[in-house]
Amino acid sequence: MERIKILEWKNISFVVPEKQDIELWYKWINDFETQSYLGSMYGNIIFKEDEEEYYEIVRKDKTNKLFMIYVNDDKKVIWNINLFKLDFFNRKAELWVAIFDKNSREKWYGTESIKLILKYWFEVLWLNKINLRFIEFNKRAQKVYEKVWFKECWRLKQESFRNWKFYDDIYMEIFARDFLS
Ligand SMILES: CC(C)(COP(=O)(O)OP(=O)(O)OC[C@H]1O[C@@H](n2cnc3c(N)ncnc32)[C@H](O)[C@@H]1OP(=O)(O)O)[C@@H](O)C(=O)NCCC(=O)NCCS
């Protein structure tokens, strides 16, 4: 079935999440390497029903704008990006991005997706600030966030334990004024 494209830029589009995506999520999320980047998800066995529940929660949650990332040439979903904890009163939100399809990593889709969501943020939502968080060993994510103008603003020491080692959680932020300049 043709996917419903909401926004499109260069090689990727944002499409509406659909129930059929749950099958892929189920396949990809039960991979500990992928989970290792995702905070509290690490080391868990995720059931299909968990994702079905999450899908319903997100569908009804007006403070969460979730898009599936779709590669135009390949005509496939590689996973998602969302602005969550949207707070219109204080004009801020948090960002999550994940490319679960390992063959689609490091092809600039992550960078393009963040640039596209920043455009949506700037042109549609008009928020003042976006925050995000990552684990310090995730150098690829850090590189991408720095490329799209996020700056480190906070660090929590030894928040995550991976392979017998503790790692810090790094927080970053971007303001509308940074985007404008
Ligand atoms: C993090 C993620 C979104 C990045 O998207 P991507 O499409 O793979 O990344 P891009 O191709 O756009 O850019 C990757 C950049 O990191 C660089 N990079 C890769 N590995 C690196 C490393 N170990 N150290 C430093 N830079 C690295 C690449 O060279 C590239 O930089 P360049 O554009 O200057 O060449 C994606 O890899 C992903 O979802 N990973 C798994 C889940 C995850 O980590 N999510 C983020 C949780 S906070």
The ligand as an SDF file (V2000), in Angstrom:
LIG
                    3D

 48 50  0  0  0  0  0  0  0  0999 V2000
   22.3480    7.8440   15.4360 C   0  0  0  0  0  0  0  0  0  0  0  0
   21.6370    7.7550   14.0980 C   0  0  0  0  0  0  0  0  0  0  0  0
   20.2520    8.3980   14.1870 C   0  0  0  0  0  0  0  0  0  0  0  0
   22.4760    8.5540   13.0860 C   0  0  0  0  0  0  0  0  0  0  0  0
   21.8760    8.4830   11.8200 O   0  0  0  0  0  0  0  0  0  0  0  0
   22.7500    7.9880   10.5650 P   0  0  0  0  0  0  0  0  0  0  0  0
   21.9030    8.1310    9.3730 O   0  0  0  0  0  0  0  0  0  0  0  0
   23.2980    6.6370   10.8630 O   0  0  0  0  0  0  0  0  0  0  0  0
   23.9650    9.0390   10.5710 O   0  0  0  0  0  0  0  0  0  0  0  0
   24.4840    9.9730    9.3660 P   0  0  0  0  0  0  0  0  0  0  0  0
   24.8800    9.1160    8.2150 O   0  0  0  0  0  0  0  0  0  0  0  0
   23.4920   11.0280    9.0800 O   0  0  0  0  0  0  0  0  0  0  0  0
   25.7700   10.6520   10.0100 O   0  0  0  0  0  0  0  0  0  0  0  0
   26.6980    9.8700   10.7580 C   0  0  0  0  0  0  0  0  0  0  0  0
   27.9110   10.7220   11.0270 C   0  0  0  0  0  0  0  0  0  0  0  0
   28.6080   10.1580   12.1550 O   0  0  0  0  0  0  0  0  0  0  0  0
   29.9160    9.8400   11.7800 C   0  0  0  0  0  0  0  0  0  0  0  0
   30.3270    8.6960   12.5940 N   0  0  0  0  0  0  0  0  0  0  0  0
   29.9920    7.4000   12.4690 C   0  0  0  0  0  0  0  0  0  0  0  0
   30.5710    6.6900   13.4530 N   0  0  0  0  0  0  0  0  0  0  0  0
   31.2750    7.5710   14.2080 C   0  0  0  0  0  0  0  0  0  0  0  0
   32.0960    7.4500   15.3710 C   0  0  0  0  0  0  0  0  0  0  0  0
   32.2890    6.2650   15.9610 N   0  0  0  0  0  0  0  0  0  0  0  0
   32.6690    8.5610   15.8790 N   0  0  0  0  0  0  0  0  0  0  0  0
   32.4880    9.7810   15.3050 C   0  0  0  0  0  0  0  0  0  0  0  0
   31.7010    9.9590   14.1980 N   0  0  0  0  0  0  0  0  0  0  0  0
   31.1240    8.8630   13.6610 C   0  0  0  0  0  0  0  0  0  0  0  0
   29.8510    9.5680   10.2860 C   0  0  0  0  0  0  0  0  0  0  0  0
   31.1070    9.6960    9.6930 O   0  0  0  0  0  0  0  0  0  0  0  0
   28.8870   10.6700    9.8540 C   0  0  0  0  0  0  0  0  0  0  0  0
   29.5200   11.9310    9.8270 O   0  0  0  0  0  0  0  0  0  0  0  0
   29.7470   12.7300    8.4130 P   0  0  0  0  0  0  0  0  0  0  0  0
   28.3900   13.1560    7.9860 O   0  0  0  0  0  0  0  0  0  0  0  0
   30.5940   13.8950    8.7690 O   0  0  0  0  0  0  0  0  0  0  0  0
   30.3530   11.7750    7.4800 O   0  0  0  0  0  0  0  0  0  0  0  0
   21.5050    6.2780   13.6080 C   0  0  0  0  0  0  0  0  0  0  0  0
   22.7960    5.7420   13.3400 O   0  0  0  0  0  0  0  0  0  0  0  0
   20.7840    5.3890   14.6090 C   0  0  0  0  0  0  0  0  0  0  0  0
   19.5830    5.4410   14.7250 O   0  0  0  0  0  0  0  0  0  0  0  0
   21.5180    4.5580   15.3690 N   0  0  0  0  0  0  0  0  0  0  0  0
   20.9460    3.5940   16.2930 C   0  0  0  0  0  0  0  0  0  0  0  0
   19.9970    4.2110   17.3460 C   0  0  0  0  0  0  0  0  0  0  0  0
   20.5650    5.4570   17.9570 C   0  0  0  0  0  0  0  0  0  0  0  0
   21.7510    5.5490   18.2740 O   0  0  0  0  0  0  0  0  0  0  0  0
   19.6910    6.4420   18.1490 N   0  0  0  0  0  0  0  0  0  0  0  0
   20.0420    7.6600   18.8100 C   0  0  0  0  0  0  0  0  0  0  0  0
   19.7490    7.4900   20.2510 C   0  0  0  0  0  0  0  0  0  0  0  0
   20.1590    8.9340   21.1570 S   0  0  0  0  0  0  0  0  0  0  0  0
  1  2  1  0
  2  3  1  0
  2  4  1  0
  2 36  1  0
  4  5  1  0
  5  6  1  0
  6  7  2  0
  6  8  1  0
  6  9  1  0
  9 10  1  0
 10 11  2  0
 10 12  1  0
 10 13  1  0
 13 14  1  0
 14 15  1  0
 15 16  1  0
 15 30  1  0
 16 17  1  0
 17 18  1  0
 17 28  1  0
 18 19  1  0
 18 27  1  0
 19 20  2  0
 20 21  1  0
 21 22  1  0
 21 27  2  0
 22 23  1  0
 22 24  2  0
 24 25  1  0
 25 26  2  0
 26 27  1  0
 28 29  1  0
 28 30  1  0
 30 31  1  0
 31 32  1  0
 32 33  2  0
 32 34  1  0
 32 35  1  0
 36 37  1  0
 36 38  1  0
 38 39  2  0
 38 40  1  0
 40 41  1  0
 41 42  1  0
 42 43  1  0
 43 44  2  0
 43 45  1  0
 45 46  1  0
 46 47  1  0
 47 48  1  0
M  END
$$$$
